[in-house]
Amino acid sequence: MKTYRITFKVLSSITHLPDAQTLFGSFCNIIRSTQGEEALQQYFQSFQTQPLFIHSSMFPHELLPMVKVGLISIQDKNDIIFNKEKPLSPKQQLHYLSYMKEFKKINYTTPFIYKNYIAKARFTDLKKALLDGKVYLDSGILSEKEMSAQRSDTELIFHAANLSDNNREDERGLYFDRNLYFQAGELFDVYVKTDNIEYVKDIMKYAPYFGFGNRISVGKNSFEMVEVKEFNIAIPQSDDVILLSKCISEDFDFDESSYIMESNSYKGSSYYSSNTIGTFTKLVEGSFMRVKAHKEYYGSLIKTDNGKTIYHYAIGFVF
């Protein structure tokens, strides 16, 4: 399968940047609504042999998730803070620890950093380049050039002045609604692997009408496809991969990997079921995994039954 980068323009506020599972649910909804139930079942069945396409989570334009590998070890910190030859003053120690804290906040990196450092597991060289000012860290982005993310997060609190029977305000009317606001036209990428990009484009063109996530009925989570480009990131063949989507798989050597896992409960869509279909523990985006064998992707759809057959996307997208 060929790899493509599909770029979307945000058209509204969003509740969260959609991961691969959220996108999967949206794609299924689009296929069923525009092509019919039979076409949706064909999409599911394709995963038994060769998927019609697989996809990543969504990321800011031209950025990739930072690997879950610590650049600065505890020993590195102690060697500097407790160095007897060049002791740091209490003020210098606080400044140094504050600077080191920024290393934990790296969320994204560029394809250049991925290709030249991460894919080659050159983490010591990457740390030195960062400390020497040859690469930059700003707003949680590790890059070969100075750049920053343009985003504002706003948590809005509304209070519905409902009156109870004794004419006192009902506190149950208090709720919050989290919105992420981006600059007009901010771009985001989803990576796909497919042998039929036209099939994928026929699905993605409906993004503004169906949305990627919930609350599209009130104008949220709306995106528009603006570019489809074949994406080739030539890297040396290695035994490590970076996950670009949450994944469940036994095809990794966990002792030699660096990863984070998270557990979440998921529900089926209202079309199939509104009940919880299960709690899944998955490797998250950016996990740096040692593979047992090289594959185009890892993991699979998970089939569950809640009165109707429901599928959960647990496929790890990798380059």
Contacts in CASP RR format, 6 or more apart in sequence:
PFRMAT RR
TARGET T0000
AUTHOR 0000-0000-0000
METHOD contacts of the structure
MODEL  1
MKTYRITFKVLSSITHLPDAQTLFGSFCNIIRSTQGEEALQQYFQSFQTQ
PLFIHSSMFPHELLPMVKVGLISIQDKNDIIFNKEKPLSPKQQLHYLSYM
KEFKKINYTTPFIYKNYIAKARFTDLKKALLDGKVYLDSGILSEKEMSAQ
RSDTELIFHAANLSDNNREDERGLYFDRNLYFQAGELFDVYVKTDNIEYV
KDIMKYAPYFGFGNRISVGKNSFEMVEVKEFNIAIPQSDDVILLSKCISE
DFDFDESSYIMESNSYKGSSYYSSNTIGTFTKLVEGSFMRVKAHKEYYGS
LIKTDNGKTIYHYAIGFVF
1 50 0 8 1.000
1 53 0 8 1.000
1 54 0 8 1.000
1 193 0 8 1.000
1 194 0 8 1.000
1 195 0 8 1.000
1 296 0 8 1.000
2 193 0 8 1.000
2 194 0 8 1.000
2 195 0 8 1.000
2 197 0 8 1.000
2 230 0 8 1.000
3 191 0 8 1.000
3 192 0 8 1.000
3 193 0 8 1.000
3 230 0 8 1.000
3 231 0 8 1.000
3 232 0 8 1.000
3 319 0 8 1.000
4 191 0 8 1.000
4 192 0 8 1.000
4 193 0 8 1.000
4 194 0 8 1.000
4 197 0 8 1.000
4 200 0 8 1.000
4 228 0 8 1.000
4 229 0 8 1.000
4 230 0 8 1.000
4 231 0 8 1.000
5 189 0 8 1.000
5 190 0 8 1.000
5 191 0 8 1.000
5 227 0 8 1.000
5 228 0 8 1.000
5 229 0 8 1.000
5 230 0 8 1.000
5 231 0 8 1.000
6 189 0 8 1.000
6 190 0 8 1.000
6 191 0 8 1.000
6 192 0 8 1.000
6 200 0 8 1.000
6 204 0 8 1.000
6 225 0 8 1.000
6 227 0 8 1.000
6 228 0 8 1.000
6 229 0 8 1.000
7 61 0 8 1.000
7 187 0 8 1.000
7 188 0 8 1.000
7 189 0 8 1.000
7 225 0 8 1.000
7 226 0 8 1.000
7 227 0 8 1.000
7 228 0 8 1.000
7 229 0 8 1.000
8 58 0 8 1.000
8 187 0 8 1.000
8 188 0 8 1.000
8 189 0 8 1.000
8 190 0 8 1.000
8 204 0 8 1.000
8 207 0 8 1.000
8 223 0 8 1.000
8 224 0 8 1.000
8 225 0 8 1.000
8 226 0 8 1.000
9 185 0 8 1.000
9 186 0 8 1.000
9 187 0 8 1.000
9 223 0 8 1.000
9 224 0 8 1.000
9 226 0 8 1.000
10 182 0 8 1.000
10 185 0 8 1.000
10 186 0 8 1.000
10 187 0 8 1.000
10 188 0 8 1.000
10 222 0 8 1.000
10 223 0 8 1.000
11 185 0 8 1.000
11 208 0 8 1.000
11 222 0 8 1.000
11 223 0 8 1.000
11 224 0 8 1.000
12 219 0 8 1.000
12 220 0 8 1.000
12 221 0 8 1.000
12 222 0 8 1.000
13 179 0 8 1.000
13 180 0 8 1.000
13 181 0 8 1.000
13 220 0 8 1.000
14 179 0 8 1.000
14 180 0 8 1.000
14 182 0 8 1.000
14 220 0 8 1.000
14 221 0 8 1.000
15 178 0 8 1.000
15 179 0 8 1.000
15 180 0 8 1.000
15 213 0 8 1.000
15 214 0 8 1.000
15 215 0 8 1.000
15 220 0 8 1.000
15 221 0 8 1.000
16 22 0 8 1.000
16 178 0 8 1.000
16 180 0 8 1.000
17 57 0 8 1.000
17 58 0 8 1.000
17 59 0 8 1.000
17 180 0 8 1.000
17 188 0 8 1.000
18 26 0 8 1.000
18 57 0 8 1.000
18 58 0 8 1.000
18 212 0 8 1.000
18 213 0 8 1.000
18 221 0 8 1.000
19 57 0 8 1.000
19 58 0 8 1.000
19 245 0 8 1.000
19 246 0 8 1.000
19 285 0 8 1.000
20 55 0 8 1.000
20 56 0 8 1.000
20 57 0 8 1.000
20 245 0 8 1.000
20 246 0 8 1.000
20 313 0 8 1.000
20 315 0 8 1.000
20 316 0 8 1.000
20 317 0 8 1.000
21 246 0 8 1.000
21 266 0 8 1.000
21 312 0 8 1.000
21 313 0 8 1.000
22 212 0 8 1.000
22 213 0 8 1.000
23 55 0 8 1.000
23 57 0 8 1.000
23 58 0 8 1.000
23 190 0 8 1.000
23 212 0 8 1.000
24 55 0 8 1.000
24 311 0 8 1.000
24 313 0 8 1.000
25 213 0 8 1.000
25 269 0 8 1.000
25 313 0 8 1.000
26 207 0 8 1.000
26 210 0 8 1.000
26 211 0 8 1.000
26 212 0 8 1.000
26 213 0 8 1.000
27 43 0 8 1.000
27 55 0 8 1.000
27 203 0 8 1.000
28 40 0 8 1.000
28 43 0 8 1.000
28 269 0 8 1.000
28 311 0 8 1.000
29 210 0 8 1.000
29 269 0 8 1.000
29 271 0 8 1.000
30 203 0 8 1.000
30 206 0 8 1.000
30 207 0 8 1.000
30 210 0 8 1.000
31 39 0 8 1.000
31 40 0 8 1.000
31 43 0 8 1.000
31 203 0 8 1.000
32 39 0 8 1.000
32 40 0 8 1.000
32 271 0 8 1.000
33 210 0 8 1.000
34 203 0 8 1.000
34 206 0 8 1.000
42 52 0 8 1.000
43 52 0 8 1.000
44 301 0 8 1.000
44 311 0 8 1.000
46 52 0 8 1.000
47 300 0 8 1.000
47 301 0 8 1.000
50 195 0 8 1.000
51 194 0 8 1.000
51 297 0 8 1.000
52 194 0 8 1.000
52 196 0 8 1.000
52 199 0 8 1.000
52 200 0 8 1.000
53 192 0 8 1.000
53 193 0 8 1.000
53 194 0 8 1.000
53 196 0 8 1.000
53 199 0 8 1.000
53 200 0 8 1.000
54 192 0 8 1.000
54 193 0 8 1.000
54 194 0 8 1.000
54 296 0 8 1.000
54 297 0 8 1.000
54 315 0 8 1.000
54 316 0 8 1.000
54 317 0 8 1.000
55 190 0 8 1.000
55 191 0 8 1.000
55 192 0 8 1.000
55 193 0 8 1.000
55 245 0 8 1.000
55 317 0 8 1.000
56 190 0 8 1.000
56 191 0 8 1.000
56 192 0 8 1.000
56 244 0 8 1.000
56 245 0 8 1.000
56 285 0 8 1.000
56 317 0 8 1.000
57 65 0 8 1.000
57 190 0 8 1.000
57 244 0 8 1.000
57 245 0 8 1.000
57 246 0 8 1.000
57 285 0 8 1.000
57 317 0 8 1.000
58 188 0 8 1.000
58 189 0 8 1.000
58 190 0 8 1.000
58 212 0 8 1.000
59 65 0 8 1.000
59 108 0 8 1.000
59 188 0 8 1.000
59 189 0 8 1.000
59 190 0 8 1.000
59 244 0 8 1.000
60 108 0 8 1.000
60 149 0 8 1.000
60 186 0 8 1.000
60 187 0 8 1.000
60 188 0 8 1.000
60 189 0 8 1.000
61 186 0 8 1.000
61 187 0 8 1.000
61 188 0 8 1.000
61 189 0 8 1.000
62 110 0 8 1.000
62 111 0 8 1.000
62 189 0 8 1.000
63 108 0 8 1.000
63 109 0 8 1.000
63 110 0 8 1.000
63 141 0 8 1.000
63 189 0 8 1.000
64 108 0 8 1.000
64 109 0 8 1.000
64 110 0 8 1.000
64 111 0 8 1.000
64 114 0 8 1.000
64 242 0 8 1.000
64 244 0 8 1.000
65 107 0 8 1.000
65 108 0 8 1.000
65 109 0 8 1.000
65 242 0 8 1.000
65 243 0 8 1.000
65 244 0 8 1.000
65 285 0 8 1.000
65 286 0 8 1.000
66 106 0 8 1.000
66 107 0 8 1.000
66 108 0 8 1.000
66 109 0 8 1.000
66 142 0 8 1.000
66 286 0 8 1.000
67 109 0 8 1.000
67 118 0 8 1.000
67 242 0 8 1.000
67 258 0 8 1.000
67 286 0 8 1.000
67 287 0 8 1.000
67 288 0 8 1.000
68 258 0 8 1.000
68 259 0 8 1.000
68 260 0 8 1.000
68 284 0 8 1.000
68 286 0 8 1.000
68 287 0 8 1.000
68 288 0 8 1.000
69 123 0 8 1.000
69 258 0 8 1.000
69 288 0 8 1.000
70 103 0 8 1.000
70 123 0 8 1.000
70 258 0 8 1.000
71 103 0 8 1.000
71 106 0 8 1.000
71 123 0 8 1.000
71 126 0 8 1.000
71 127 0 8 1.000
71 130 0 8 1.000
72 100 0 8 1.000
72 103 0 8 1.000
72 127 0 8 1.000
77 96 0 8 1.000
77 97 0 8 1.000
77 100 0 8 1.000
80 88 0 8 1.000
80 96 0 8 1.000
81 88 0 8 1.000
81 93 0 8 1.000
81 96 0 8 1.000
81 97 0 8 1.000
88 96 0 8 1.000
102 137 0 8 1.000
102 140 0 8 1.000
103 137 0 8 1.000
105 140 0 8 1.000
106 137 0 8 1.000
106 140 0 8 1.000
106 141 0 8 1.000
106 142 0 8 1.000
107 140 0 8 1.000
107 141 0 8 1.000
108 140 0 8 1.000
108 141 0 8 1.000
108 142 0 8 1.000
108 149 0 8 1.000
109 118 0 8 1.000
109 141 0 8 1.000
109 142 0 8 1.000
109 143 0 8 1.000
110 141 0 8 1.000
110 142 0 8 1.000
110 143 0 8 1.000
110 144 0 8 1.000
111 233 0 8 1.000
112 143 0 8 1.000
112 144 0 8 1.000
113 126 0 8 1.000
113 135 0 8 1.000
113 142 0 8 1.000
113 143 0 8 1.000
113 144 0 8 1.000
114 233 0 8 1.000
114 235 0 8 1.000
114 242 0 8 1.000
115 233 0 8 1.000
115 234 0 8 1.000
115 235 0 8 1.000
116 122 0 8 1.000
117 123 0 8 1.000
117 125 0 8 1.000
117 126 0 8 1.000
117 129 0 8 1.000
118 126 0 8 1.000
118 242 0 8 1.000
118 288 0 8 1.000
119 235 0 8 1.000
119 236 0 8 1.000
119 238 0 8 1.000
119 240 0 8 1.000
119 242 0 8 1.000
120 235 0 8 1.000
120 236 0 8 1.000
120 238 0 8 1.000
121 238 0 8 1.000
121 240 0 8 1.000
126 135 0 8 1.000
129 135 0 8 1.000
130 136 0 8 1.000
130 137 0 8 1.000
130 142 0 8 1.000
135 142 0 8 1.000
135 143 0 8 1.000
135 144 0 8 1.000
136 142 0 8 1.000
136 143 0 8 1.000
136 144 0 8 1.000
136 145 0 8 1.000
136 146 0 8 1.000
136 147 0 8 1.000
137 143 0 8 1.000
138 146 0 8 1.000
138 147 0 8 1.000
138 148 0 8 1.000
139 148 0 8 1.000
139 149 0 8 1.000
140 149 0 8 1.000
141 147 0 8 1.000
141 148 0 8 1.000
141 149 0 8 1.000
150 182 0 8 1.000
150 183 0 8 1.000
150 186 0 8 1.000
151 180 0 8 1.000
151 181 0 8 1.000
151 182 0 8 1.000
151 183 0 8 1.000
151 186 0 8 1.000
152 180 0 8 1.000
152 181 0 8 1.000
152 182 0 8 1.000
153 178 0 8 1.000
153 180 0 8 1.000
153 181 0 8 1.000
154 179 0 8 1.000
154 180 0 8 1.000
154 181 0 8 1.000
155 176 0 8 1.000
155 178 0 8 1.000
155 179 0 8 1.000
156 176 0 8 1.000
156 177 0 8 1.000
156 178 0 8 1.000
156 179 0 8 1.000
157 174 0 8 1.000
157 175 0 8 1.000
157 176 0 8 1.000
158 174 0 8 1.000
158 175 0 8 1.000
158 176 0 8 1.000
158 177 0 8 1.000
159 173 0 8 1.000
159 174 0 8 1.000
160 173 0 8 1.000
160 174 0 8 1.000
160 175 0 8 1.000
161 169 0 8 1.000
162 169 0 8 1.000
162 170 0 8 1.000
162 172 0 8 1.000
162 173 0 8 1.000
163 169 0 8 1.000
163 170 0 8 1.000
164 170 0 8 1.000
179 220 0 8 1.000
187 226 0 8 1.000
188 223 0 8 1.000
191 231 0 8 1.000
191 244 0 8 1.000
191 317 0 8 1.000
192 200 0 8 1.000
193 296 0 8 1.000
193 297 0 8 1.000
193 317 0 8 1.000
194 200 0 8 1.000
197 228 0 8 1.000
200 228 0 8 1.000
201 225 0 8 1.000
201 228 0 8 1.000
204 225 0 8 1.000
204 228 0 8 1.000
205 225 0 8 1.000
207 222 0 8 1.000
207 223 0 8 1.000
207 224 0 8 1.000
207 225 0 8 1.000
208 222 0 8 1.000
208 223 0 8 1.000
208 224 0 8 1.000
210 216 0 8 1.000
211 221 0 8 1.000
211 222 0 8 1.000
211 223 0 8 1.000
212 221 0 8 1.000
212 223 0 8 1.000
213 221 0 8 1.000
214 220 0 8 1.000
214 221 0 8 1.000
215 221 0 8 1.000
216 222 0 8 1.000
233 319 0 8 1.000
235 319 0 8 1.000
237 294 0 8 1.000
239 290 0 8 1.000
239 291 0 8 1.000
240 257 0 8 1.000
240 288 0 8 1.000
240 289 0 8 1.000
240 290 0 8 1.000
240 291 0 8 1.000
241 288 0 8 1.000
241 289 0 8 1.000
241 291 0 8 1.000
241 298 0 8 1.000
241 318 0 8 1.000
241 319 0 8 1.000
242 286 0 8 1.000
242 287 0 8 1.000
242 288 0 8 1.000
242 289 0 8 1.000
242 318 0 8 1.000
242 319 0 8 1.000
243 259 0 8 1.000
243 283 0 8 1.000
243 284 0 8 1.000
243 285 0 8 1.000
243 286 0 8 1.000
243 287 0 8 1.000
243 289 0 8 1.000
243 298 0 8 1.000
243 316 0 8 1.000
243 317 0 8 1.000
243 318 0 8 1.000
244 285 0 8 1.000
244 286 0 8 1.000
244 316 0 8 1.000
244 317 0 8 1.000
244 318 0 8 1.000
244 319 0 8 1.000
245 285 0 8 1.000
245 313 0 8 1.000
245 315 0 8 1.000
245 316 0 8 1.000
245 317 0 8 1.000
246 262 0 8 1.000
246 282 0 8 1.000
246 283 0 8 1.000
246 284 0 8 1.000
246 285 0 8 1.000
246 314 0 8 1.000
246 316 0 8 1.000
247 282 0 8 1.000
247 283 0 8 1.000
247 287 0 8 1.000
247 298 0 8 1.000
247 299 0 8 1.000
247 314 0 8 1.000
247 315 0 8 1.000
247 316 0 8 1.000
248 280 0 8 1.000
248 281 0 8 1.000
248 282 0 8 1.000
248 283 0 8 1.000
248 299 0 8 1.000
248 300 0 8 1.000
248 302 0 8 1.000
248 314 0 8 1.000
249 283 0 8 1.000
249 298 0 8 1.000
249 299 0 8 1.000
249 300 0 8 1.000
249 314 0 8 1.000
249 316 0 8 1.000
251 291 0 8 1.000
251 292 0 8 1.000
251 293 0 8 1.000
251 295 0 8 1.000
251 298 0 8 1.000
251 299 0 8 1.000
252 283 0 8 1.000
252 289 0 8 1.000
252 290 0 8 1.000
252 291 0 8 1.000
252 292 0 8 1.000
252 298 0 8 1.000
253 289 0 8 1.000
253 290 0 8 1.000
253 291 0 8 1.000
253 292 0 8 1.000
256 290 0 8 1.000
257 287 0 8 1.000
257 288 0 8 1.000
257 289 0 8 1.000
257 290 0 8 1.000
258 287 0 8 1.000
258 288 0 8 1.000
259 283 0 8 1.000
259 284 0 8 1.000
259 286 0 8 1.000
259 287 0 8 1.000
259 288 0 8 1.000
259 289 0 8 1.000
260 283 0 8 1.000
260 284 0 8 1.000
260 286 0 8 1.000
260 287 0 8 1.000
261 281 0 8 1.000
261 282 0 8 1.000
261 283 0 8 1.000
261 284 0 8 1.000
262 281 0 8 1.000
262 282 0 8 1.000
262 284 0 8 1.000
263 279 0 8 1.000
263 280 0 8 1.000
263 281 0 8 1.000
263 282 0 8 1.000
264 279 0 8 1.000
264 280 0 8 1.000
264 282 0 8 1.000
265 276 0 8 1.000
265 278 0 8 1.000
265 279 0 8 1.000
266 276 0 8 1.000
266 277 0 8 1.000
266 278 0 8 1.000
266 279 0 8 1.000
266 280 0 8 1.000
266 312 0 8 1.000
267 273 0 8 1.000
267 274 0 8 1.000
267 275 0 8 1.000
267 276 0 8 1.000
267 277 0 8 1.000
268 274 0 8 1.000
268 275 0 8 1.000
268 277 0 8 1.000
268 306 0 8 1.000
268 310 0 8 1.000
272 306 0 8 1.000
272 308 0 8 1.000
272 310 0 8 1.000
273 306 0 8 1.000
273 307 0 8 1.000
273 308 0 8 1.000
273 310 0 8 1.000
275 306 0 8 1.000
277 304 0 8 1.000
277 306 0 8 1.000
277 310 0 8 1.000
277 312 0 8 1.000
278 304 0 8 1.000
278 312 0 8 1.000
280 302 0 8 1.000
280 312 0 8 1.000
280 314 0 8 1.000
282 314 0 8 1.000
283 289 0 8 1.000
283 316 0 8 1.000
289 298 0 8 1.000
291 298 0 8 1.000
297 315 0 8 1.000
297 316 0 8 1.000
297 317 0 8 1.000
297 318 0 8 1.000
298 315 0 8 1.000
298 316 0 8 1.000
298 318 0 8 1.000
299 314 0 8 1.000
299 315 0 8 1.000
299 316 0 8 1.000
300 314 0 8 1.000
300 315 0 8 1.000
301 311 0 8 1.000
301 312 0 8 1.000
301 313 0 8 1.000
301 314 0 8 1.000
301 315 0 8 1.000
302 311 0 8 1.000
302 312 0 8 1.000
302 314 0 8 1.000
303 309 0 8 1.000
303 310 0 8 1.000
303 311 0 8 1.000
304 310 0 8 1.000
304 311 0 8 1.000
304 312 0 8 1.000
END
